[in-house]
Amino acid sequence: MAARLFLRRAGLWASARAGRAAAHPRDYCPALCSPCASGLDQRLSYATRSAAADSYLVEVLKSEIEHELREEANKKGSLKGSAGPFELSDKAGTEEVILSRKFGSEQIAITCLVESQYPDEDEEAEQEAAEGDQSEEEGENASGSKPVEVLHLNVTITKEAPMPALEFECTYIKGADEVDIESISFLNEQPSENDSEPQLYTGPDVDELDENLQRAFHELLKARGLTPKVATYVLEYLTVKEHREYMRWLHNVETFFSS
């Protein structure tokens, strides 16, 4: 409204000046033809385009929010099960959740994060051999592979104090028979981030451990409640959380440009 009023006044002003110019053609140079006036027109053009772009963005954001609300209503109640025996902590605005529990004299904390990954060539070949060639165009990368949702779990077991601690880096893919252990570290102190200091030896390569020892560590985690059932629930929970955080992001951006 203010921009239109300003343009109208500018037009009337230009007409009046043009009339005076006709009366004194040799003495008059139209002000609106000056470099300053040209810059003013350019700024008005930028402001108009900016307002139109903001309005369009807000309109699309609102449409996306409405769509996601319908999707949320359709999926409502789809999450079943629980993280028991763990207590699940979910902080709004973050990508991760934390599972925690007391187990005898131990305090167990598991930080969980989901990530979409594409299988490497060896894994892809194994999957095709097991399932047959059932690739779908939607959701595939250039090589035809479909992304896999991988749950990353950082398991920390302590007794009475932050140190020493036994730390497991684990992964889980929905449908797997067990949670996979990627690394096992025994920490007497926090590893230094200073590259000039000697790096602590925290543990061996898990794949190089004796198979019986590997199995014993898997059983240890199961005994403390980290089972495929719990991992599946957390994976599905994080999928729901990702949608919730996306909705929060949409609302925040829409509010930012609407105010």
C-alpha positions, 0 to 999 in steps of 0.5 A: 500500500505504501509503495503504491502511494509513493509511486502515485505521488511520484507520477503526479510530481513527474507530470507537474515537472513535465508541464513546467518543462514544456513552458521552458524547454531550453532551461528544464531538465527532467529530474526523473531522468537523472541518475538519482531517479534511475537508482530510486526506480531500481530500488523500488523494483528490487523491493517489489520483487523481494516482497513478491518472493517472500509472499510466494515462499510463505504461500508454499511453506503453508501448503507444505505444512498442510500436506505434512499435517495430513501425512501426520494424521495418516501415520498417527498411531503407527509407532508401536512398542517401547524402548523398555527397559530403557528410558528414552529422552528426546530433546526438541530441536535435536536429531538424536535420542538418548536411552538410559538405565541403571543395571546393577552398579552400572549406568548405561547411556545410549545415544542414537542417531539415524542416517540414510546410507547407500550400500557399497558394491559388495553389500549391493551384490549380496542383497541382489543375490538374496532378494533378486533384482527388484530395484525401484526407480523412486528413491534410488541413486545413479547406480540404482541402489536404494538408501538404507536407514542405519541406526547408529548407537553409541553405548557407554557403560560406567560404574559410579563415575564417568571413568573408566568406561566401556564404550561400544559403537554399534549399528543396526539395520531394520530386520537384522538378527542383532545389533552389530558392534563396530568398535569396543573401547575401554577408556580410563580417561577422555581421549585427547583432541590435541594431535601433538599428544600420543593417542591412547590405545582404546581397543582392538579391531572388533573383526580381529577378535576371536569369534567366541569373544565377539559373541560374548560381547553381543550377549553382554549387550543383549543382557543389558537390554539392547536387543533388535526389538529395542533397536527397531523401536528406536529406529521407527521413533527417530523416523517419526521424530525426523518428521516432527523436527521437519514440521518445526523447521517449516513453522519456524521459517514460515513465522520468520518471513511472515513477521 
